Amino acid sequence: MKNLKSIIAILAISLATTFSTSAIENEPSKVTKKLRTELVSMLGDKIQMELNESTSAKISFIINNHNEVVIISVDSKFNEINSFVKNKLNYKKVKVKGVVKGEIYSIPVKINA
């Protein structure tokens, strides 16, 4: 009788975890695209910096419990871009549904001269 209860409990837990992981509302790629679009619009079209060439940056960030962007790092060869991105995005609220709070996101950003 104990073995039967144990088997049923293990089966129930296995099924619950299987179904809970497959019940994700949005695909991560769609959420990431929406999040990237919102962050790029927060950065704006006009950047008040003198750049001689186009450059790219990789922004790593998390979303905290208050739906605020917390910048972890900005990988770029220009320090001005690092400080600009942090000033524009750090602790700004996002309105994208389906983001996982506490997960580290990375998005590439290209800045034209």
N, C-alpha and C positions, 0 to 999 in steps of 0.2 A: 504494500500500500504506500510506503514511503517513497519507493522508487517511482511509482506512477505519479505521485504528486510532484516529485522533483522533475520528472520528464515533462509534465504539463507546464510547470513553472518556467522551465528553460525554453520550451517551445513558445510560450506566450511572450516572453521577453524578446526572443529572437524575432518573432513576427512584428512586435511593436517597434523595435528599432529599425527593421527593414522598411516598414511602411512610413515611419516618420521621416526617414531620410529621403524617400522618393516623393514626398508631398511638398516639395519646395515650390513656392508660388511662381517665381521668376527664374529664368536661366541666369547664371552668374554673368555671362557675357552681355546680356541685355542690361542688367543693372549696372555693370561697369561702364558700358557705353553711355548710359544716361548720366551716370555720375561724372564721367569725363566731360560730357557736354556742359553740365552745370558748372564744373570747376573752370573750364575754359571761358565760359561767359562771365564768371566772377573775376577772372584775370583781366578781361577786357581786350579790346582790339588794339588800343594804343598804349604802348609801353614807353615810358619816359626815360629811355636809356640810349646811349650812343653805342651802337654795335656796328662794327665794320663788316661782319659776316653773319650769315644765318647760323644759328646754333640750336642745339636740342638739350633738353633736360629731362631727367627721370625723377618724378616726384613720388615719394613713398609717404603714405599717410594712413591714419586709422580714423574711424568714426566713433566718437565717444557716446555715452548714454544719452546725451542731450542733442544728438544729431549734429554735432559740430565736428568740423575737420580739424584734426591735430596732425600737423606736419612732422614727420619723423626725420626725413632727410630729402635734400634736393641735390641730385648728382649733376653738376654742370661745371664747366671749366671757368665760368665767370662768377665771382663772388657777388656781383650786383644782382644777378638773376636769383641767387639763393635768397638774399635778403628781400628782394621784391616779391618773390613767391610767398615767403613766410609772412610778410606784412599783409599781402592781399588775401591769403587763404586761411591762415591760422585762426582757429576758433570761430569760423563763419559757419552758420547753419546751412544744411542742405535739406532739400525737400524730396529727394528720391526715395521711393518706397522699395523695400526689399533688401536694403543694405544690411550686412551683418556687422553688428557693433563689436568692436574689438579686433576685427580682422584687418590685416595689413593689405592695403591696396597699393599698386604701383601703376602710374600712368605716364606715358611719354608725352612731352610737349615740345613742339618745334617753334622757335621764335625767329621770324624773318628780320633781316636788317632793314 
